[in-house]
Amino acid sequence: MTFKNILVHLDDSRRCHLRLGVATKLAADFGAELVGLYVVPTRELSPSVAALLPADIVARRLQETGAAQQKAEALFREAARGARLKAIEWRAPAGSTVNVAVEHARCTDLAVLGQRDPGDADFAFLEELNEAVVLSAGRPALLVPYAAVPAAIGEHVLVAWDGGREAARAVGDAMPFLVKARQVTVMSVHSGGNNRISDEAATSRLASYLRAHGVEAKIDHSTVDDIGIGEWLLSRAADLTVDLIVMGAYAHTRLRDLVLGGVTRTMFSSMTAPVLMAH
């Protein structure tokens, strides 16, 4: 069980090189083909708008757009050469940008995305793209923090486990990481009102499943009453020096998460380590 095809989202953001570095390293480690997907907010001039603008402004706009794409492609190819990748593909598709990203992500083993950076002008677009890929692609997504990236990813993996469908999908999708990891910690976090006995039974089943794949996981049950579960997971991940978090995304409805918060949204905004999500 391994990754044969990895897709990385590229754009014009200042942190793009971080996710590209992660993707090239993973492609080299797993012997995978790397696909660079250049998707940015739609800025093309429609014929009706272009007709109202001076010719020099239209020409300059087209030149800037083409130069940005060429710069991203050069960055991608240089990173691939540095990692000595044998199979790469560059894509810069036209069309509705978010929908295009989802469609391309559906045909990959792993989509590498970048966490939204509040300092970027395209902050809202990247947030929309990430959520769309996680929710609609049907494939796992690895989100890379914009602040910092660990030197190695997947040495110590933390699995956030609630026994639900999304968490089960995430574990299955993350198996290439889990079987290679030096240490795997399964964390079951619940509030004081939850049924801990059922939590422990579900976690025990997961431990048996992982053992069948050669993964000996450490089990960590935690009760949280004073802070959110997402904040607790991030705190424990830092304490344990975790370099990859595996979790199901949007186990509740997206509307409930938008109104009440939620672990997924906490990770989107505050992740301190790469997070593999599946829905």
N, C-alpha and C positions, 0 to 999 in steps of 0.2 A: 504494500500500500504506500503510494507516494504521490507527489504532485508532478504531472507531466507537462502542464501548461499553466503559466502564471501570467496574469494580466496586471499591469500597473497603470494607474491614471496619471497622466501628465498634463500640466497646465502652465500658466505663466507666473504662478505664485512663488514667493521667495523661499518657501520651504519645500518646494517640489523635489529638490535633490535628496532630501531625507528619505522620502518614500521610495525614490528610485534606487538609492543605495541599499535599502532593505530588500527590494524586489530582486535586484541583480545578485545579491548575496544568496538569497533563497534559491534562485534559479540555478546558481552554481552548485549549491549544496545538494539540491535534489536532482540535478541533471535535467532541468526542465527547460522547455522553450519559454522565452520571455516575449510578451506582446506589450508594446508601448501604445497606449491609447490616448491620443491628444484630444481632450474635450474641454472647451472653455465656454463661458457665456456667449450666446449668439450676439455677434456684433456686426454681422454683415449688413451692408447697405442695400436696402431694397431698391429696385429700379425707380420707383416713384420718389423715394427720398433722395437718391443720387441725382435725379434730374433737377432737384431744387438747389443743389449745392454747387459751388464753383468747381471746375474740373481739377484744379490743383489740390483742393481739399479731398476730393474723392480719391485722387491718385495717391496722396499721402496716407490716407486711411487704409487703402488696399496694401500699400507697401509695408505699413506697420504691422498689419495682420499677418502678412506673409513672412515678415522677418521674425515675428514672435514664434510662429510655427517652426521655422527653420532652426531657430535657436534651441527650441525644445527637442527637436529631432537630433540635432548635433549632440546635445547633452545625453540623450538616450543612447546613441550609438557609441559615444565615448565611454560611458559607464559599462556598456555591454562588452566593449573591447577590454576594458580594464579588468573585468571579471572573467574574461576568456570564455564567454558564452558561445556555444556552437550554433544555437538556433535562436534567432530573434525575428521579430516582425514589427514594423512601424505602421500604425493606422492613424489617420486623421479624417474620420468620416464626417460627412455633411449631415444635416438634418437636425431635428429637435434634440438638443444636447443631452438632456437628462435621459430621455427615452433611448437615445443611441447608446449611452453608457450602460444602461440596464441590458439592452439587447446583446451587446458584446460581452458583458460579464456573465451572461447565461451559458456561454460556451468556453468556460475556463475552469480549472480546478480551484483557483484561488485568485480573488481580486484584491490587489493592494491599493488602498486608498489613504489619503492624508486627512488627519484631523483638521477640522476648521480652525483657522487662525484668526482671532478677532482683529488682528492688525492688518489683514488683507482686504483689499477693496471687494474681492469676490467672496467674502465670508458667507453671505446668505446663499449664493449659488452652490458653494461646496457643501454646505449643510444639506441642501436639498438633494444634491447628487448622491451624497453618502447614504442618506436615509432611503432614497429610492433604490439604490443597489442592494442595500441590506434587506429591505422589505420585499423587493420584487424580482430580484435576479434568480433566486432559488439556488444560489451558490454561496459558499462562505466568503466573507470579506475580512481582510486584515487591515485594521485602521492603525496608522502610524502616528504617534504624537508629534505635534509641531515643535514642541520645546526641546526634546532630546530623545535620542534613540540609544538603547543599550548596545554594547559592542557585539553581543551575541543574543540571538532570539531563539527561545525554545529550550534553553538549558534547564531552567526551572519554570514549569508551567503550573499556573493556578487555574483549576476548573471550578467555575461557579455553578453549583448544582442544586436545582430545586425539584428534580424529578419530572419536569415538564417536557413537552414535545420539543420546544425550541432548544432547551438545554441538551436533549438527546441528539438533535440534529448537529449541534455544535460539537459535541464530543466525537461523533462519527466523522464529521468533516475535518476535525483537528487531529485525527489518528496519526497521520504522517509525522506531526510534531511530537505527539505523545510517546510513540514507540522509540523515538530518538532521544527523548529528554533524559537528562541526568536525574531529575527529580520531578515528580508530579504530586501536587497537593490538591485534593478535592475538598472544596469548602462549601459546607451547607450552612447558610445563615438564615435565621428566622427570628421573629419577634417572640416575646415571652408568651403571647397568646396562641402561638402555633402548636401543632401536635408534634413534639420532638420524636416520639416513638415512630411515627410514619416517616419522618425525615430520615431517621437512622436506618430504617428498612430500605428506603429508596437508595440511600448512599451505599449500603451494603451490597445491593444488587449491582450498582455501578462498579464498585470495587471488584466484584467477581468477574464482570464483563471485561474490565481493563486487564485483569490478571490473565484472562484467556488470550489476550493479545500480547502478553509478556510485559505488561506495565504494572509495576507494584506501586500503588498510590498511597500516600499518606492522607488520612481522613481527618478533617478539622471541622468540628461542629461548634458553631458560635451562636449565642443569643444576643440580640441587639435591641436595646430599648431607647437609647438616648440619641442616636444618630441614624441617618438613613442607611439602608443596606449597601447602596452604591458607595457611599463614603467609607463605610466599614471595609468593603472589599479593597478599595484603593489603599486604605491605611495598612491592612494586613499584607497586601502585595508589596508595599514598601518595606515593611518590617521583615518580610521573608526574602527580600531581594529577588522578587519574581520578575522575569523578563518577557512573559507572555501570559495574558489572561484569556481564557476560553469561556464563552458564555452564549446563551441564547438571547436573541434580541426581541424586544417587545413581546414578552410573555403575556402582558395585559394588552388591552386595545391601545392603539396609538393615541386616541383621544384622551383616555384616562391618564396616560403618561404625560401628555401635554398639559393637562390640568393639574395633576397631582405630583408631577415629577416622575421619578422612576429610575431604576438602575440603568437602563439603556441610555436615557438622556444624560444621566450623571457621567457615564463613561464617555459619551460623545463630547461633552464639554470639559471634563476634568481628568481624562486618562493620563496616567504617568508612565505607562508601559504599553507596548502594542497590544491590541485587543482583537482576537478573532471572534467574529460574530456570525451567527446563523439564525435564520428565522423559519 
